[in-house]
Amino acid sequence: MAPGGGRGHYHGAVGPSQADAGEGQDPGKAYATRLEARRAAARVLERRDRDLSVARGAVGVAAFLAFLAMATAPAAVLALVVAAPAFLALVVSHEGVARRLSRARRRVAFYEAAVARMQGDWAGRGEKGERFEEPAHAYAADLDLFGRGSLYERLCAARTHAGQDTLAAWLKSPSAPGEARERQRAAAELGPRVDLREDLAVLGVEARPAVDSTALARWASAPPVAIPRRLRFAGFAASGMALASLGAWLLGQVSPFPLYLATALVALVAWRARPFREGVLAGIGRPAQDLQTLAEILDRLVPERFASPRLARLHARLQAEGQAPGRPITRLRRWLEVHDSRRNVFFAPVAFYLLWDLHLAAAVEGWRRRHGAATLAWLAALGELEALASLGGYAFENPADTFPVLEETGPLFHARGLGHPLLPAARAVGNDLELDADRQMVVVTGSNMSGKSTLLRTAGINVVLAWAGAPVRAASLRLGPLAVGASIRVHDSLLDGESRFYAEIKRIRQVMDLARGAVPTLFLLDEMFDGTNSAERRAGAEAIVRSLLARGAIGLVTSHDLALAEIAESLAPRAANVHFEDHLEGGRIAFDYRLKPGPVRKGNALRLMRAVGLEVPLTSVSS
């Protein structure tokens, strides 16, 4: 289904890597083919790595023996002259092969993870996103957005903090309809561009442990450090005097006194410049290394061509200054490499007389003034591209999932064949569900383990996917803007001195507050007020749902208590009852996880008790 209302990927101009997988190619075959090719390339490099290691060792031993024999065997001098450069050449070549082998292994790991995802074996293998967890968030914990086996772990292919932060923000905050539709088109275009997604992931692995996007952005946007121009002129003058007096003294034209005087002037300028150069150069090494690491990723993106408007704009931001980001970044890195050389015993005197630190500080500060804003744009664009590539990878790997039709107004939730995206597609049972201004609420009853809570999570997590710009696990889904509020996974807190019931009523209050906003709310309430008696539960639940419906909210409520099913009957046609049921198969309780109209007529609690060996009477439970 095409973005915005159907299956199929976004068609447009073919860029450098758009044809690498081919539109409509089976994702499992595409990954398997590439995995075998990457493994073959890694095996070649492994053999070369072993050969170079053996050769380096042999030449190194030969060079050492020649060195020991120089005093007694004149021919050993010639052998050493030949062996020493050969050994150095082998060291350089071996290091290059080792780097290529490391990257080749990361490419293998990328496709091994992709194949595992296709087989449903992904939980615990990826980025879990625990740092994004917020216990007070309106739905993140209830819908398993973060943590092991979470939606974030299933989606995230970002390997930089910028990309991970962007994806997490999209999942925690629904976007506007136009924004989500643009992301749909971008994700659909990136999905089949497997080689590009591979490169982003593989190159990004090198950035992940090094790049701190927040610190880098802070450095790029810090207030400028003003280096007095007259101080730089004084530095040039003092260095010129020092060089001139040194030359005149070496030629025997003058005594060493002018050199002593020029040296004192250089030291005075260096002392006056110390606050300025330290203000610029203190801590510059880390941002420069981070920028250099990102340069390779950014340069990989520059030759790409994109058809979707969102990707085209992001691509343009990478070249806002009319050149590839790698050029100015590499220039900065070269300056700092020379700066690091000041510790060299031979370069240190030269750096002192040239006042290298002062002039380098001025150059770095000029670079930051010219490219600081661009650095922020590069980070933001890269983060969004990685997040879109994560959505695109999910779309490519789940060709049966559809992009939802996103409407401008609501409340609206019309789904056909709605399933949970974290369950293997072969196991996920699809159900139809319709909620809108006419039918605002569904009360779901059923026995234990029949699928009631899963249905709530299924509805909520697909709304999160839809407004992030991703495909959803449904045959079709029409959706209006919805703010999700859930009370599904509520726990007591010993540290905070809160009972489960108190934690629940605080969460429901949060949902009520959400319903007062301008965007219609989708409420997902599981086993409301289960910690109190039946009469109070009925009265409290009815008051809550009536208030939510009066504010234009739509949603689902689950319960074991058949008395709560009467609420839907009293609110008809704005509310309806549905249920899950179970049956016996070979003496065991089985479920089909399919919604059926009306309230449930029996429970399975007593049968489950007997199944684990509890001695309870087996009586039927009816409404």
Secondary structure as the mmCIF struct_conf table of DSSP 4:
data_model
#
loop_
_struct_conf.conf_type_id
_struct_conf.id
_struct_conf.beg_label_comp_id
_struct_conf.beg_label_asym_id
_struct_conf.beg_label_seq_id
_struct_conf.end_label_comp_id
_struct_conf.end_label_asym_id
_struct_conf.end_label_seq_id
TURN_TY1_P TURN_TY1_P1 PRO A 3 GLY A 5
STRN STRN1 GLY A 6 GLY A 6
BEND BEND1 ARG A 7 GLY A 8
HELX_LH_PP_P HELX_LH_PP_P1 HIS A 9 HIS A 11
TURN_TY1_P TURN_TY1_P2 PRO A 16 ALA A 21
TURN_TY1_P TURN_TY1_P3 GLU A 23 GLY A 24
HELX_RH_AL_P HELX_RH_AL_P1 PRO A 27 ALA A 69
TURN_TY1_P TURN_TY1_P4 MET A 70 THR A 72
TURN_TY1_P TURN_TY1_P5 PRO A 74 PRO A 74
HELX_RH_AL_P HELX_RH_AL_P2 ALA A 75 MET A 118
TURN_TY1_P TURN_TY1_P6 GLN A 119 GLY A 120
TURN_TY1_P TURN_TY1_P7 ALA A 123 ARG A 125
BEND BEND2 GLY A 126 GLY A 126
HELX_RH_3T_P HELX_RH_3T_P1 GLU A 130 PHE A 132
TURN_TY1_P TURN_TY1_P8 PRO A 135 ALA A 136
BEND BEND3 HIS A 137 TYR A 139
TURN_TY1_P TURN_TY1_P9 ALA A 140 ASP A 144
BEND BEND4 PHE A 146 GLY A 147
TURN_TY1_P TURN_TY1_P10 ARG A 148 GLY A 149
HELX_RH_AL_P HELX_RH_AL_P3 LEU A 151 LEU A 155
BEND BEND5 THR A 160 THR A 160
HELX_RH_AL_P HELX_RH_AL_P4 HIS A 161 LYS A 172
BEND BEND6 SER A 173 SER A 173
HELX_LH_PP_P HELX_LH_PP_P2 PRO A 174 ALA A 176
HELX_RH_AL_P HELX_RH_AL_P5 PRO A 177 LEU A 190
TURN_TY1_P TURN_TY1_P11 GLY A 191 PRO A 192
HELX_RH_AL_P HELX_RH_AL_P6 VAL A 194 ALA A 207
TURN_TY1_P TURN_TY1_P12 ARG A 208 ALA A 210
HELX_RH_AL_P HELX_RH_AL_P7 SER A 213 ALA A 220
TURN_TY1_P TURN_TY1_P13 SER A 221 SER A 221
BEND BEND7 ALA A 222 ALA A 222
HELX_LH_PP_P HELX_LH_PP_P3 PRO A 223 VAL A 225
HELX_RH_AL_P HELX_RH_AL_P8 ARG A 229 LEU A 250
TURN_TY1_P TURN_TY1_P14 LEU A 251 GLY A 252
BEND BEND8 GLN A 253 VAL A 254
BEND BEND9 PRO A 256 PRO A 256
HELX_RH_AL_P HELX_RH_AL_P9 PHE A 257 LEU A 281
TURN_TY1_P TURN_TY1_P15 ALA A 282 GLY A 283
HELX_RH_AL_P HELX_RH_AL_P10 GLY A 285 LEU A 301
TURN_TY1_P TURN_TY1_P16 VAL A 302 PRO A 303
BEND BEND10 SER A 308 SER A 308
HELX_RH_AL_P HELX_RH_AL_P11 PRO A 309 ARG A 317
TURN_TY1_P TURN_TY1_P17 LEU A 318 GLU A 321
BEND BEND11 GLY A 322 GLN A 323
TURN_TY1_P TURN_TY1_P18 PRO A 325 PRO A 325
HELX_RH_AL_P HELX_RH_AL_P12 GLY A 326 ASP A 340
HELX_RH_3T_P HELX_RH_3T_P2 SER A 341 ARG A 343
BEND BEND12 ASN A 344 ASN A 344
TURN_TY1_P TURN_TY1_P19 VAL A 345 PHE A 346
HELX_RH_AL_P HELX_RH_AL_P13 PHE A 347 LEU A 354
TURN_TY1_P TURN_TY1_P20 LEU A 355 LEU A 355
HELX_RH_AL_P HELX_RH_AL_P14 TRP A 356 GLU A 397
TURN_TY1_P TURN_TY1_P21 PRO A 399 ALA A 400
BEND BEND13 ASP A 401 ASP A 401
STRN STRN2 THR A 402 PHE A 403
HELX_LH_PP_P HELX_LH_PP_P4 PRO A 404 PRO A 404
STRN STRN3 VAL A 405 LEU A 406
BEND BEND14 GLU A 408 THR A 409
BEND BEND15 PRO A 411 PRO A 411
STRN STRN4 LEU A 412 LEU A 418
TURN_TY1_P TURN_TY1_P22 PRO A 421 LEU A 422
BEND BEND16 LEU A 423 LEU A 423
TURN_TY1_P TURN_TY1_P23 ALA A 425 ARG A 427
HELX_LH_PP_P HELX_LH_PP_P5 ALA A 428 GLY A 430
STRN STRN5 ASN A 431 ASP A 436
BEND BEND17 ALA A 437 ARG A 439
STRN STRN6 MET A 441 THR A 445
TURN_TY1_P TURN_TY1_P24 ASN A 448 MET A 449
BEND BEND18 SER A 450 GLY A 451
HELX_RH_AL_P HELX_RH_AL_P15 LYS A 452 ALA A 468
TURN_TY1_P TURN_TY1_P25 GLY A 469 GLY A 469
STRN STRN7 VAL A 472 VAL A 472
BEND BEND19 ARG A 473 ALA A 475
STRN STRN8 SER A 476 LEU A 479
STRN STRN9 ALA A 483 SER A 487
BEND BEND20 ILE A 488 ARG A 489
STRN STRN10 SER A 493 SER A 493
TURN_TY1_P TURN_TY1_P26 LEU A 494 GLY A 497
STRN STRN11 GLU A 498 GLU A 498
HELX_RH_AL_P HELX_RH_AL_P16 ARG A 500 ALA A 515
TURN_TY1_P TURN_TY1_P27 ARG A 516 ARG A 516
BEND BEND21 GLY A 517 VAL A 519
HELX_LH_PP_P HELX_LH_PP_P6 PRO A 520 PRO A 520
STRN STRN12 THR A 521 ASP A 526
BEND BEND22 GLU A 527 GLU A 527
TURN_TY1_P TURN_TY1_P28 MET A 528 GLY A 531
BEND BEND23 THR A 532 THR A 532
HELX_RH_AL_P HELX_RH_AL_P17 SER A 534 ALA A 550
TURN_TY1_P TURN_TY1_P29 ARG A 551 GLY A 552
STRN STRN13 ILE A 554 SER A 559
BEND BEND24 HIS A 560 HIS A 560
HELX_RH_AL_P HELX_RH_AL_P18 LEU A 562 LEU A 571
TURN_TY1_P TURN_TY1_P30 ALA A 572 PRO A 573
BEND BEND25 ARG A 574 ARG A 574
STRN STRN14 ALA A 575 HIS A 579
STRN STRN15 ASP A 582 GLU A 585
TURN_TY1_P TURN_TY1_P31 GLY A 586 GLY A 587
STRN STRN16 ARG A 588 PHE A 591
STRN STRN17 LYS A 596 PRO A 597
BEND BEND26 GLY A 598 GLY A 598
HELX_RH_AL_P HELX_RH_AL_P19 ALA A 605 ALA A 611
TURN_TY1_P TURN_TY1_P32 VAL A 612 GLY A 613
#
